[in-house]
Amino acid sequence: MKIRAKLFQFSRPALLIVLDGETGKLYSAFDGIVDLRETRKHVPHKPEGRKPLLRSSGHGRVFRAGAPTRESSRVQSFAPLVKELNEAALALRKKEPFEYVYLFAPQHLLAEATRRLPVDLRKRLKRSFGADLVHDHPRTLVEKISSELAL
């Protein structure tokens, strides 16, 4: 896709990594053009039934009870997708050298996505965005980057 002249034109090669909980996309951007390079989809395993209730008890009394947090299961189901996408990004890096990486992920997964990036990609990380834009048009990604860079 050709980038409009009013938006950031990527004078140096860049990789745009766009994630949500189940889908990931890699875009390459350079010299006014954004192209989709890779799409990965991972459907997380949903356990059947309810998880057991956590209890602390003693002497015939229950002192506290609760359920395990949902956040840990969200991050665990996110890990295989990030691993697959990182492998694809490193393979793409060998074919097309890029200088910058822009990361888009939902706010609650952004820290985990950044932590799981390979060192080579993390060194090149220019900016990360806490937004779920995986199903949006690439123009939206470029507009978001342009607004942050105030061009």
Sequence and secondary structure as in RCSB ss.txt:
>XXXX:A:sequence
MKIRAKLFQFSRPALLIVLDGETGKLYSAFDGIVDLRETRKHVPHKPEGRKPLLRSSGHGRVFRAGAPTRESSRV
QSFAPLVKELNEAALALRKKEPFEYVYLFAPQHLLAEATRRLPVDLRKRLKRSFGADLVHDHPRTLVEKISSELA
L
>XXXX:A:secstr
 B  TTS   SS EEEEEE SSEEEEEEEETTEEEEEEEEE      SS    EEEEETTEEEEEE   HHHHHH
HHHHHHHHHHHHHHHHHHHHS  SEEEEEE HHHHHHHHHTS HHHHHTEEEEEE   TTS HHHHHHHHHHHHT
 
